Amino acid sequence: MTSGTSRGPENENASPGPPGSADQDRASHVGLVSHVTRVRRGYLLVSGLDYFADMLLTVTSVLLLQSLGMGSGAVFALIAAVWIVEGVSEIPTGVLADLLGRRASVAISFVLRAVGYSALFFSGSVYVAAAGVLLSALGGTFASGALEAWAVDETGADETGAKDPRGLDRLFAQGKIAENAGLVLGTLTGAALGTLDLALPQIVAGLTCALAAVLSLRLMTGRPDPDRPPAAPGCREAFAPRLRESFREVMTGTRLTLRGDKVLIALIVAAALLWLFRGIPGVQWTVVYEGLVGGNLLVLGAMRSVGSLLEIPLLGWTLSLQKRRASARRTVIVTASTAGALALVCAATVKEPALSIVCYVCFSTAFGLCMPGVRAAMNERIDSGHRATVLSVASLFNSLFTGGGLILTGLAVGDLGSTALAWPLAAAGFGIAGLWVASLAVRPGRPPTTSTTTSTTGSTGPQEVRAP
């Protein structure tokens, strides 16, 4: 008796291919499924560590800078410099990610952040601290778009090019769950460590980034490409001209991608508006609620974590909804953005402190529920070869819109603890931007086009390139 997967003599004439071709196809399919599973697990683990490291500092970083003698004006100036560094660096580091490979770019990101975070622990100098903050901001841009682009390219299509239309929504919903798990654990751990020493979360964040750099090099592998030519002799000497040529090719392809898709441009702008209107109350919430919680770091950390905890089961519900309804993406974004806008208005206007806190938590939860659908809609419209660069363009818009909007908000609102003007305006903008994003997120994507880059990109985008 033969098993259901073995080729018996009675089936030899049923296959149009040569003997053994069916077994080869099955083995290829099994290998593809195994690879996609490994990619998803790697993406979730690295994403969780990324957020864990960053959120270790969310409660204590400003307090640490003040303890080093940095005044409030200098703190705000340093935060503005962070936005500038992130915005200016997004496109160059995105080009490098498309050129040199996403794995190398993500590893560089974690290494730079490991050094930057650790600098604040080992030095009591305010100048070293500022340099560490800026180095960490630069490091973050190397991973912005690169990790996401790698996961999409490695899981978004099988070897025939067929795509699961809802696969990206599931990928980013699962990714958001992993990010939220890292966010909650990082925030609470950082707050607990901060009660012992304000600098302690910095060294833990540095060690976490060092671990993540090693894991990213190990986990971020690509599907083997038998058509890839072997490394040419003398490629080390030819790296500089290859860099210049690839930079021109990637930028040309990215410009054509954006110019040829108005929906993608609109999505980038609408998503940047969502980040802006999320960022305005995000700056003020600690000042608004500090007195209500007695200045306790653990309580503030818990408050910051509740919304992310709520997102996890809600994101699970959206995954099940996507299996039943083709229009689930639009439904989730419209519902979340509308509910979030109403919650922020209530947080600003109600007099009961406990109710205001609950409303603000609901607002932060709503923003998180919008993001998987927004990211999936963008990635559906981007060619593989320029994915990291275009995603970095989107991050650049996020930085410019949020940074500029916060400057204007700071000029209009004299007291950071006052929500009477800023939060209702942010709520209105958040709701309108959410409806705009929802209308764009269900537009059919463009058919894939051939990438103009040939030196480092293939059918699944650039993987780890040959050493220069």
Helices and strands as residue ranges (DSSP letters): G 9-11, H 21-55, H 61-67, H 72-100, H 102-122, H 126-143, H 146-155, H 167-196, H 200-219, H 239-259, H 262-290, G 291-293, H 297-324, H 328-349, H 353-379, G 384-386, H 387-412, H 422-441
